[in-house]
Amino acid sequence: MNAPIHTANTACPTTAPASSLMSATALPLPAELRQRVSVNSTLRSQIDQQRQAVQRILNGHDDRLLVVVGPCSIHDPDAALEYADRLAALSDEVRERILPVMRVYVEKPRTTVGWKGLAYDPDLDGSGDLPRGMTLSRELMHAVASRGLPIATELLQPMLAPYLDDLLSWVAIGARTTESQLHRELASDLSAAVGFKNATSGDVQVAIDAMQAAAHSHQRFAMDSQGRPIMQETAGNPHTHVVLRGGHGEPNYQAHHVRRAVNTLCEAGQNPRLMVDCSHANARKDHRRQSEVMLDVLAQRQAGDANLVALMLESHLYEGKQALTPSALRYGVSVTDACVSWETTERLLKTAAERLT
């Protein structure tokens, strides 16, 4: 008889959790939060008009430049509102040639772990007060919109969308989620225009695939305003486009990259008009290079490339970034990606308005 075979246990040691459910906290229903921080008819009309203005630029019916600009992420509502006041004043100066849309990003995708944004951790300390964070996020967006500014954000968690989407004029689907079926279905259900970023590898095809998927109707799992799970029939979103953000540390905003992306979009029968993200790999993760990227894109526009209709700029009151140390935070400085200063932002937008006259 054969001897029994003994094998060594090579599995990694694990520690069993004390409980499969650490804690659970009730969240407000979408209808409750929308009623608490409500959009009146005047503000609703303004947002509708701003959405249409964004869509006209993306459809080629308005030759202004769309600029999505603002902090990488919002961690201090007071600083965000000071930024909004400055941007609203600047918008009045440049609106003949530029349509600024303020970034109010309350969710942040993480490669591994880290601070996930104002909506999830408003106290910046890991306590994760999501009910307060969601309320604070909606209140902040409402306050920014009430200053006359269109609002942009990245929608990362589809279940958060019903709490905020009535305030949005432009939505980003990030490089890590552009390939996600759930986010493509979410985009197909939004009234706002949606920009799909190319993959972190630099692959633009996944964003084109996302545009095709989002244009179609879907039956998606969703929840209604009372928090009940529903099967939602979506209308499809005709107002989508590609956002070039570079990949693997290499840029893709230069003229030959743009031509290649436009040709691929045309071959796929999709909207060839593009947004260039001046940050991330396009700036080689150096915030100071955002100015260089923006000026290059403006030069391409001046040379006749009408498909470059939009830019994205990460900008805060003050330049750079800082470590997330709640007890020692500098006012108006990013806690996520480094940003250009307000002074640089103002100079760039005024330069764009002058050059595009």
JONOR-V724118 format. One record per helix or strand. SS is the DSSP state (H for helix, E for strand). FROM is the first residue (numbers start at 1). LEN is the number of residues. If there is no record, write none. Layout:
SS	FROM	LEN
SS	FROM	LEN
//
This chain:
H	30	7
H	41	18
E	65	6
H	77	18
E	98	6
H	130	17
E	150	5
H	158	10
E	170	4
H	181	7
E	193	5
H	205	11
E	219	5
E	229	5
E	240	5
E	247	1
E	250	1
H	255	13
E	274	4
H	280	4
H	287	16
E	308	8
E	320	2
H	326	3
E	334	1
E	339	2
H	342	14
//
